[in-house]
Amino acid sequence: MLSSRRITCLLSDSQDRLWAGTRADGLFLYRADRDAFVAVNKTSHIRHLFEDRKGNIWVATHLGIYILAKHTVQFRQLLAKEPASLLKEVNVIREDLKGNIWLGTYNAGLIRYDPVRKSLKMYTTANGLPSNVIAGILEDAGGALWISTDNGLAKYAAGVFKTYTVKDGLPGNVFNYNSLLKHSSGEMFFGGYNGLLSFFPGQIKDNTRIPKAVFINLRLFNQPVRIGDETGLLKQNINGVKELSFSHEQNIFSVDFAVLNYVKPEKNKYAYKLEGFEKEWNYVQRPSATFTNLPPGTYTLLTRGTNNDGVWSAPARLIIHVKPPFWATWWAYLCYVLLFSGLLFFILRFIWMRALLKREQEVHQMKLDFFTNVSHEIRMPLTLIMGPLEVLINESQEFPVLNRKLLALKKNAGRLTRLVTELMDFRKAEAGKMALQVSPGNLVNFCREIFLSFRYLAVKHQIDYQFESGERRIAVYFDKFQLEKVIFNLLSNAFKFTPDRGTIKLTVSSTGAGSVQVTVSDSGIGIARENRPHIFTNFYQVKDPASRNSGTGIGLALSKKIAQFHHGDLTLLPQRDNDMLHTSFRLELKLGAGHFRPEELITPYLNTDNPVLYQDYPDVETFTESQVPALAEEEEVNILIVEDNAEIRAFIRQSLQQRYRILEAANGKAGLELAFERIPDLILSDVMMPEMDGLELCHLLKTDERTSHIPVILLTARSGNIHEVNGLKTGADAYMTKPFGVNILQLTINNLLRLQAGMRKKFSQQITLQPSNILIESSDEEFLNKLMRLIELNFINADFSVNTLAAEIGMSTPVLYKKIKALTGMTVNNFIKSVRLKRAAQLLKQNQSTVYEVAYMVGFNDSKYFSKEFTKQFGLTPSEYLST
């Protein structure tokens, strides 16, 4: 008997077996032979029992669904891919006419199990169920499922759920679990909290009339829009409007609509979609569509609804235009395109103009390079002219007439050199890198000197050549060398364009307003009106076959720049019809020095009688060969000349070979090899050479221990401070610009050799007195210090020799000999001996060893020889030195 157990469900199967499910003791089967229930399964909580058409027993428990197949005694559990917890809440099990098993759960909705595919499918409120709590399931003759829940009765047919509630005549919406019955007549009974519901499914008629959706109201910012109001949106009822247009400021609006179904209208459903903005329908409870901040464009609003039985209406359409703001209209975009096109045009034009300007600059640079290269090439023959000329001047001092002619020739050659320098300085002026060296001077005397330089040319062409100045002295701060170019250029141009028997006038006058004017006027052909604006333009030339010379077009441009560097100006004066002087240029300079930078002012060479007067720099004194101080050397001095120009190399050799032994190399690479091989006393090298230039040669020589002590003089035609700095940075001892004087070259060589001799004396003294404590001040001193350390480490090594020292230092014996001789004036043996004797003197001063022991400690095996050499070195015997 099961009287003491709580029965939850009973089942009489097709085999007339009685099954009983309990709440806590599991499943029981009635045995007629025993007249008692026998426990079949100990699963604690049995919720529901069901037999399908195949005779399989389905048992719903709190642990899941178990199936007992027909003619078997073993239960198997129904497994699902979905969470297993869904099958633990099954309240009811039914099988439909198609063989599908339907499981009604407590709170997970309805589950369909396909025995063939062994798959599960869930249905919840999202699919149309009125509730996820399933109380019972029945199937009518048409195959429709009737599902009782705690929120009404649902009909499932053709994949659609239809819900019936108290609004449809039900006594209540809440039904009891498994309280249902299908009569053989087809009538269905469902028991609920408010009574029993019975009905014939075939007698229930659906409302199949298709309703109509209409628009009923428009609201802007949640305020109703009236016909003809200030918004201007409606001119008639909205139901008759096909299109609405909103401005970009009317960005929040709502459209209300309705479905014309009056049978249980509370069961109507609604949906809307804005085509062009949304892809899916929006299902809502209230028939209203609200939109905010729609982008500009054209959209179509679709609305639809269902009647009480779920029949959908045809969509109602309303075209909605959202106008863009004025900055996003088509004409605004047209303006943008026009503005962009204009900007693009100006950018492309700018790029094109910049390309043209770059091309002009390249052409301009080519012209500058041309003049620079020509100037560089002119310096080479000038060097060959100036050198022999100085030799002839020195040799012709006994012949005054010849000497004066040679001096005049030298003066004009020097002037030619300055004109060549002017061409090279033009590039610096163009780049704004011209550095002034300003000093006070008498501008009247300065201009008069330049004026006199052209007197011979004036006499030759019978030109009335005049110099005028109301004052004898006008003190002005200016750069003599740069301003000379300006005056020379103005006078040179005047002579070019003035015919024979013409007039040229140079005038210097003070304005009385803090400035001075220099005017150059001529009675030449004049300058045409159309050419006057371009006269100071670089490379601009007036075509005039009558002129005596053809220029380069840089003279006036350079002159104006020099005037501007002086904070003055150079101008072309207007031509007056009644004036016989057709062309006049005026140079105006400020008085005083306040307008110059401090670094531009230099200490001038002043006349002691009157410091403000202009005084030329004194010429370099001419030395004869007998006047050049000689070097007291035991051996002949070797000088290596590295020059790619054979003529210049021959000229330097002839100038120096009487006093020095000359070595020659045609390029930097050959010069480097020869320097390493011969170790000369001095190297004279050009800068611009093939294979290896002079700067690289100098750097390699100064960074190699074998040759770092050798003085190097660089010769070049490249003028300017920046080139000299580059040369000296490589370690060069001197830098000379071509053309150079032979006397200056000889003096420079003599000074460097004397400096080297002084350094040699210094090193010799240091080695003799304090060789162990020499401060490292240069690469040569570091080299000597390294030698001394090696010697001191090998004092007691009897086999230590010159060859061993050369191997240790990494040089050949001849190279080491020349290096030591150049630095100290000693042979290598004497250098080693000097270091040993110095160490001996230090050990004797310590008074801890005998003379014999000290001699042995510093490498002398013969004490008599040690005493002899010690006495020769220090003037005292070791014993006398010990007692001092």
NORHU-V386030 format. One record per residue. N is the residue number from 1. RES is the residue in one small letter. PHI is phi in whole degrees, 0 to 359 (* if undefined). OMEGA is omega in whole degrees, 0 to 359 (NA if undefined). Layout:
# NORHU-V386030
{{N,RES,PHI,OMEGA} {N,RES,PHI,OMEGA}}
This chain:
# NORHU-V386030
{{1,m,*,180} {2,l,247,186} {3,s,294,182} {4,s,272,182} {5,r,249,181} {6,r,272,183} {7,i,275,178} {8,t,257,182} {9,c,197,178} {10,l,229,180} {11,l,209,172} {12,s,251,188} {13,d,273,183} {14,s,292,179} {15,q,259,180} {16,d,59,174} {17,r,266,181} {18,l,252,180} {19,w,249,180} {20,a,228,177} {21,g,254,183} {22,t,246,182} {23,r,275,186} {24,a,233,187} {25,d,247,175} {26,g,96,187} {27,l,256,180} {28,f,234,178} {29,l,237,181} {30,y,279,177} {31,r,250,183} {32,a,294,182} {33,d,293,179} {34,r,255,184} {35,d,53,182} {36,a,202,175} {37,f,271,180} {38,v,247,179} {39,a,293,180} {40,v,257,183} {41,n,218,185} {42,k,270,177} {43,t,303,194} {44,s,294,190} {45,h,254,178} {46,i,262,182} {47,r,269,187} {48,h,201,176} {49,l,237,182} {50,f,206,176} {51,e,245,179} {52,d,275,185} {53,r,292,179} {54,k,269,180} {55,g,87,178} {56,n,281,180} {57,i,264,178} {58,w,256,182} {59,v,241,178} {60,a,264,181} {61,t,236,177} {62,h,285,177} {63,l,258,180} {64,g,134,181} {65,i,258,178} {66,y,240,183} {67,i,236,174} {68,l,250,182} {69,a,289,181} {70,k,299,179} {71,h,64,175} {72,t,234,179} {73,v,238,184} {74,q,247,176} {75,f,281,171} {76,r,238,183} {77,q,268,176} {78,l,280,181} {79,l,258,182} {80,a,223,176} {81,k,288,177} {82,e,292,179} {83,p,306,184} {84,a,299,182} {85,s,296,181} {86,l,295,182} {87,l,273,179} {88,k,266,184} {89,e,241,184} {90,v,282,180} {91,n,258,186} {92,v,213,179} {93,i,229,178} {94,r,220,177} {95,e,240,181} {96,d,269,184} {97,l,294,181} {98,k,269,180} {99,g,91,177} {100,n,284,178} {101,i,262,181} {102,w,252,182} {103,l,245,177} {104,g,262,186} {105,t,259,180} {106,y,286,184} {107,n,214,183} {108,a,244,178} {109,g,87,184} {110,l,253,181} {111,i,237,175} {112,r,253,179} {113,y,249,179} {114,d,263,183} {115,p,296,182} {116,v,286,181} {117,r,275,182} {118,k,53,181} {119,s,235,180} {120,l,244,174} {121,k,222,185} {122,m,256,175} {123,y,229,181} {124,t,229,177} {125,t,300,178} {126,a,293,179} {127,n,264,177} {128,g,122,177} {129,l,295,178} {130,p,286,179} {131,s,200,177} {132,n,271,178} {133,v,263,184} {134,i,261,181} {135,a,259,181} {136,g,193,182} {137,i,221,172} {138,l,228,179} {139,e,241,180} {140,d,272,184} {141,a,292,180} {142,g,273,179} {143,g,87,178} {144,a,275,179} {145,l,265,175} {146,w,248,191} {147,i,238,177} {148,s,266,182} {149,t,226,175} {150,d,270,180} {151,n,218,177} {152,g,119,181} {153,l,252,184} {154,a,242,175} {155,k,248,180} {156,y,244,179} {157,a,211,178} {158,a,55,176} {159,g,77,183} {160,v,235,176} {161,f,262,175} {162,k,233,189} {163,t,254,174} {164,y,239,181} {165,t,229,179} {166,v,299,178} {167,k,292,179} {168,d,260,176} {169,g,108,179} {170,l,290,178} {171,p,290,179} {172,g,191,181} {173,n,266,185} {174,v,255,181} {175,f,245,179} {176,n,277,180} {177,y,290,175} {178,n,56,176} {179,s,261,185} {180,l,202,182} {181,l,200,176} {182,k,246,182} {183,h,282,180} {184,s,297,178} {185,s,279,181} {186,g,99,179} {187,e,287,182} {188,m,247,180} {189,f,235,176} {190,f,230,179} {191,g,266,181} {192,g,227,182} {193,y,291,184} {194,n,248,176} {195,g,124,184} {196,l,256,179} {197,l,251,176} {198,s,225,180} {199,f,193,173} {200,f,261,182} {201,p,303,182} {202,g,288,181} {203,q,272,180} {204,i,275,183} {205,k,256,179} {206,d,269,175} {207,n,277,184} {208,t,262,181} {209,r,287,181} {210,i,281,181} {211,p,282,180} {212,k,238,177} {213,a,263,181} {214,v,224,174} {215,f,270,186} {216,i,237,186} {217,n,201,176} {218,l,230,179} {219,r,233,178} {220,l,242,185} {221,f,52,178} {222,n,66,176} {223,q,246,182} {224,p,299,177} {225,v,262,180} {226,r,262,178} {227,i,292,177} {228,g,75,179} {229,d,283,187} {230,e,292,179} {231,t,289,180} {232,g,71,183} {233,l,274,185} {234,l,243,172} {235,k,251,176} {236,q,206,180} {237,n,299,186} {238,i,296,180} {239,n,293,178} {240,g,259,181} {241,v,269,179} {242,k,265,184} {243,e,220,174} {244,l,231,180} {245,s,237,179} {246,f,247,173} {247,s,281,183} {248,h,293,178} {249,e,277,178} {250,q,272,192} {251,n,261,175} {252,i,228,180} {253,f,213,181} {254,s,227,176} {255,v,240,178} {256,d,265,179} {257,f,220,182} {258,a,213,176} {259,v,244,186} {260,l,280,174} {261,n,223,186} {262,y,251,176} {263,v,268,183} {264,k,47,184} {265,p,297,180} {266,e,292,178} {267,k,267,177} {268,n,296,176} {269,k,241,187} {270,y,224,177} {271,a,207,176} {272,y,214,179} {273,k,208,177} {274,l,257,180} {275,e,294,185} {276,g,95,179} {277,f,230,181} {278,e,233,178} {279,k,253,183} {280,e,247,177} {281,w,284,174} {282,n,257,180} {283,y,266,187} {284,v,229,177} {285,q,273,179} {286,r,255,182} {287,p,282,180} {288,s,210,178} {289,a,237,181} {290,t,243,182} {291,f,227,178} {292,t,227,173} {293,n,52,176} {294,l,290,175} {295,p,296,177} {296,p,302,180} {297,g,158,179} {298,t,243,183} {299,y,230,176} {300,t,236,178} {301,l,270,179} {302,l,249,177} {303,t,230,178} {304,r,207,180} {305,g,201,179} {306,t,244,171} {307,n,276,184} {308,n,294,179} {309,d,254,172} {310,g,82,178} {311,v,275,185} {312,w,277,178} {313,s,274,171} {314,a,287,183} {315,p,295,170} {316,a,269,187} {317,r,244,175} {318,l,216,180} {319,i,277,183} {320,i,239,176} {321,h,253,173} {322,v,248,184} {323,k,284,178} {324,p,283,172} {325,p,294,187} {326,f,298,180} {327,w,281,178} {328,a,241,178} {329,t,280,183} {330,w,294,180} {331,w,288,175} {332,a,294,178} {333,y,296,176} {334,l,296,177} {335,c,297,178} {336,y,299,180} {337,v,297,180} {338,l,295,179} {339,l,296,179} {340,f,296,179} {341,s,298,178} {342,g,296,179} {343,l,297,178} {344,l,298,178} {345,f,298,181} {346,f,293,178} {347,i,295,179} {348,l,297,178} {349,r,294,178} {350,f,297,179} {351,i,297,180} {352,w,294,179} {353,m,295,178} {354,r,294,177} {355,a,297,178} {356,l,296,179} {357,l,297,178} {358,k,297,178} {359,r,296,178} {360,e,297,179} {361,q,295,177} {362,e,296,177} {363,v,297,178} {364,h,299,179} {365,q,295,178} {366,m,297,178} {367,k,295,179} {368,l,298,178} {369,d,298,179} {370,f,299,180} {371,f,297,180} {372,t,296,180} {373,n,295,178} {374,v,297,179} {375,s,298,179} {376,h,297,180} {377,e,291,179} {378,i,293,181} {379,r,296,181} {380,m,299,178} {381,p,296,177} {382,l,297,177} {383,t,298,180} {384,l,291,178} {385,i,279,185} {386,m,293,182} {387,g,298,179} {388,p,300,180} {389,l,296,178} {390,e,294,177} {391,v,298,180} {392,l,296,178} {393,i,297,179} {394,n,295,183} {395,e,279,184} {396,s,256,181} {397,q,294,178} {398,e,280,180} {399,f,239,188} {400,p,302,182} {401,v,297,179} {402,l,297,182} {403,n,296,179} {404,r,297,178} {405,k,295,179} {406,l,293,178} {407,l,295,176} {408,a,296,178} {409,l,296,179} {410,k,296,181} {411,k,297,180} {412,n,289,175} {413,a,295,176} {414,g,296,178} {415,r,295,176} {416,l,299,178} {417,t,298,179} {418,r,294,178} {419,l,293,176} {420,v,296,178} {421,t,298,178} {422,e,300,178} {423,l,298,181} {424,m,287,178} {425,d,287,180} {426,f,300,179} {427,r,296,178} {428,k,295,178} {429,a,294,179} {430,e,296,182} {431,a,276,180} {432,g,72,183} {433,k,253,179} {434,m,287,181} {435,a,260,179} {436,l,274,172} {437,q,237,191} {438,v,267,176} {439,s,214,180} {440,p,286,179} {441,g,198,177} {442,n,273,185} {443,l,294,180} {444,v,294,178} {445,n,298,180} {446,f,299,180} {447,c,290,180} {448,r,294,179} {449,e,299,180} {450,i,293,178} {451,f,301,182} {452,l,293,180} {453,s,295,182} {454,f,259,184} {455,r,295,180} {456,y,299,180} {457,l,292,179} {458,a,293,179} {459,v,295,182} {460,k,299,183} {461,h,258,176} {462,q,54,181} {463,i,263,176} {464,d,287,189} {465,y,256,189} {466,q,235,174} {467,f,235,182} {468,e,230,175} {469,s,202,180} {470,g,283,181} {471,e,230,179} {472,r,277,184} {473,r,225,172} {474,i,227,182} {475,a,282,182} {476,v,224,172} {477,y,272,179} {478,f,200,176} {479,d,269,187} {480,k,301,186} {481,f,289,181} {482,q,284,182} {483,l,291,176} {484,e,300,179} {485,k,296,182} {486,v,294,182} {487,i,296,178} {488,f,300,183} {489,n,294,181} {490,l,296,179} {491,l,291,179} {492,s,297,178} {493,n,296,179} {494,a,299,179} {495,f,290,179} {496,k,296,190} {497,f,254,178} {498,t,259,180} {499,p,287,177} {500,d,302,182} {501,r,65,176} {502,g,272,183} {503,t,227,174} {504,i,227,184} {505,k,229,175} {506,l,246,185} {507,t,236,175} {508,v,240,184} {509,s,212,177} {510,s,265,184} {511,t,276,184} {512,g,80,180} {513,a,242,177} {514,g,83,179} {515,s,212,178} {516,v,229,184} {517,q,238,173} {518,v,242,184} {519,t,243,176} {520,v,243,182} {521,s,236,178} {522,d,214,179} {523,s,259,182} {524,g,285,186} {525,i,285,181} {526,g,81,181} {527,i,240,182} {528,a,299,183} {529,r,301,183} {530,e,288,181} {531,n,267,185} {532,r,300,180} {533,p,294,186} {534,h,252,190} {535,i,294,180} {536,f,259,179} {537,t,276,180} {538,n,301,174} {539,f,66,177} {540,y,275,182} {541,q,229,175} {542,v,275,181} {543,k,287,180} {544,d,213,181} {545,p,294,183} {546,a,279,181} {547,s,289,185} {548,r,284,184} {549,n,224,174} {550,s,255,183} {551,g,264,180} {552,t,258,181} {553,g,85,180} {554,i,248,186} {555,g,299,182} {556,l,291,178} {557,a,297,178} {558,l,294,180} {559,s,298,179} {560,k,295,180} {561,k,295,179} {562,i,297,177} {563,a,299,179} {564,q,291,175} {565,f,298,176} {566,h,277,182} {567,h,64,175} {568,g,241,181} {569,d,202,175} {570,l,238,185} {571,t,230,174} {572,l,261,183} {573,l,283,179} {574,p,300,180} {575,q,272,179} {576,r,259,187} {577,d,297,184} {578,n,268,181} {579,d,261,180} {580,m,286,177} {581,l,271,190} {582,h,282,185} {583,t,236,180} {584,s,221,175} {585,f,249,181} {586,r,237,174} {587,l,258,181} {588,e,242,181} {589,l,236,178} {590,k,276,175} {591,l,275,179} {592,g,87,183} {593,a,238,184} {594,g,292,182} {595,h,272,178} {596,f,260,176} {597,r,286,181} {598,p,302,182} {599,e,288,179} {600,e,274,182} {601,l,270,179} {602,i,236,177} {603,t,283,185} {604,p,275,168} {605,y,277,187} {606,l,256,171} {607,n,283,185} {608,t,291,179} {609,d,287,180} {610,n,220,188} {611,p,299,185} {612,v,274,181} {613,l,285,179} {614,y,286,179} {615,q,230,178} {616,d,296,172} {617,y,295,182} {618,p,293,177} {619,d,292,177} {620,v,292,182} {621,e,296,182} {622,t,272,180} {623,f,257,169} {624,t,275,183} {625,e,297,181} {626,s,289,182} {627,q,274,179} {628,v,287,183} {629,p,301,181} {630,a,266,179} {631,l,263,178} {632,a,274,182} {633,e,240,178} {634,e,285,181} {635,e,239,181} {636,e,289,182} {637,v,277,178} {638,n,260,177} {639,i,239,179} {640,l,260,178} {641,i,257,179} {642,v,246,184} {643,e,209,182} {644,d,280,179} {645,n,273,185} {646,a,296,182} {647,e,293,179} {648,i,295,179} {649,r,298,179} {650,a,293,180} {651,f,296,179} {652,i,294,179} {653,r,299,180} {654,q,296,182} {655,s,285,187} {656,l,245,191} {657,q,290,179} {658,q,288,183} {659,r,246,185} {660,y,226,172} {661,r,273,189} {662,i,255,170} {663,l,246,185} {664,e,230,174} {665,a,215,186} {666,a,271,178} {667,n,205,185} {668,g,295,182} {669,k,294,178} {670,a,295,178} {671,g,296,179} {672,l,294,180} {673,e,297,180} {674,l,292,178} {675,a,295,178} {676,f,294,183} {677,e,280,188} {678,r,258,182} {679,i,49,181} {680,p,289,179} {681,d,277,180} {682,l,203,181} {683,i,236,178} {684,l,246,189} {685,s,228,170} {686,d,285,179} {687,v,269,183} {688,m,272,181} {689,m,217,174} {690,p,286,179} {691,e,67,180} {692,m,205,182} {693,d,280,185} {694,g,294,179} {695,l,295,179} {696,e,292,177} {697,l,300,180} {698,c,298,180} {699,h,298,181} {700,l,294,180} {701,l,294,184} {702,k,284,180} {703,t,257,178} {704,d,255,183} {705,e,300,182} {706,r,291,189} {707,t,234,185} {708,s,294,182} {709,h,275,188} {710,i,280,175} {711,p,295,181} {712,v,234,174} {713,i,248,178} {714,l,261,177} {715,l,246,180} {716,t,205,174} {717,a,268,181} {718,r,277,180} {719,s,270,176} {720,g,115,183} {721,n,297,184} {722,i,295,179} {723,h,290,179} {724,e,295,178} {725,v,298,179} {726,n,299,179} {727,g,292,182} {728,l,291,178} {729,k,297,180} {730,t,283,180} {731,g,107,181} {732,a,297,180} {733,d,273,179} {734,a,207,183} {735,y,222,184} {736,m,238,182} {737,t,261,176} {738,k,284,355} {739,p,283,181} {740,f,236,178} {741,g,276,179} {742,v,296,181} {743,n,297,179} {744,i,296,179} {745,l,297,181} {746,q,295,178} {747,l,296,179} {748,t,297,178} {749,i,298,182} {750,n,298,180} {751,n,295,180} {752,l,295,179} {753,l,292,176} {754,r,295,177} {755,l,297,178} {756,q,294,178} {757,a,295,177} {758,g,296,177} {759,m,296,179} {760,r,296,178} {761,k,294,179} {762,k,298,180} {763,f,296,181} {764,s,297,179} {765,q,294,180} {766,q,298,181} {767,i,291,182} {768,t,291,187} {769,l,264,187} {770,q,222,184} {771,p,288,181} {772,s,274,185} {773,n,234,180} {774,i,290,176} {775,l,282,181} {776,i,280,182} {777,e,246,181} {778,s,208,179} {779,s,296,179} {780,d,292,178} {781,e,294,176} {782,e,296,179} {783,f,296,179} {784,l,295,178} {785,n,297,178} {786,k,295,178} {787,l,300,183} {788,m,296,178} {789,r,296,179} {790,l,297,180} {791,i,294,181} {792,e,295,178} {793,l,288,183} {794,n,241,180} {795,f,301,186} {796,i,268,179} {797,n,273,184} {798,a,291,182} {799,d,270,181} {800,f,290,185} {801,s,222,178} {802,v,298,180} {803,n,298,178} {804,t,295,178} {805,l,298,178} {806,a,297,179} {807,a,294,180} {808,e,295,183} {809,i,276,177} {810,g,87,178} {811,m,228,171} {812,s,284,182} {813,t,299,179} {814,p,297,180} {815,v,295,178} {816,l,297,179} {817,y,301,181} {818,k,294,180} {819,k,295,180} {820,i,295,180} {821,k,297,181} {822,a,290,184} {823,l,273,188} {824,t,240,186} {825,g,78,181} {826,m,251,167} {827,t,282,181} {828,v,294,180} {829,n,298,179} {830,n,295,177} {831,f,297,179} {832,i,297,181} {833,k,296,180} {834,s,297,179} {835,v,295,179} {836,r,297,182} {837,l,293,176} {838,k,299,178} {839,r,296,178} {840,a,298,179} {841,a,298,178} {842,q,294,180} {843,l,293,178} {844,l,297,179} {845,k,298,180} {846,q,286,174} {847,n,57,179} {848,q,243,182} {849,s,220,177} {850,t,281,179} {851,v,298,180} {852,y,295,180} {853,e,296,179} {854,v,296,178} {855,a,301,180} {856,y,291,182} {857,m,294,181} {858,v,261,171} {859,g,100,177} {860,f,259,178} {861,n,276,182} {862,d,253,183} {863,s,292,178} {864,k,294,178} {865,y,295,178} {866,f,298,180} {867,s,296,180} {868,k,296,181} {869,e,291,178} {870,f,296,179} {871,t,295,178} {872,k,295,184} {873,q,282,189} {874,f,249,180} {875,g,78,178} {876,l,224,173} {877,t,288,178} {878,p,303,181} {879,s,293,179} {880,e,295,179} {881,y,296,181} {882,l,290,183} {883,s,272,181} {884,t,283,NA}}
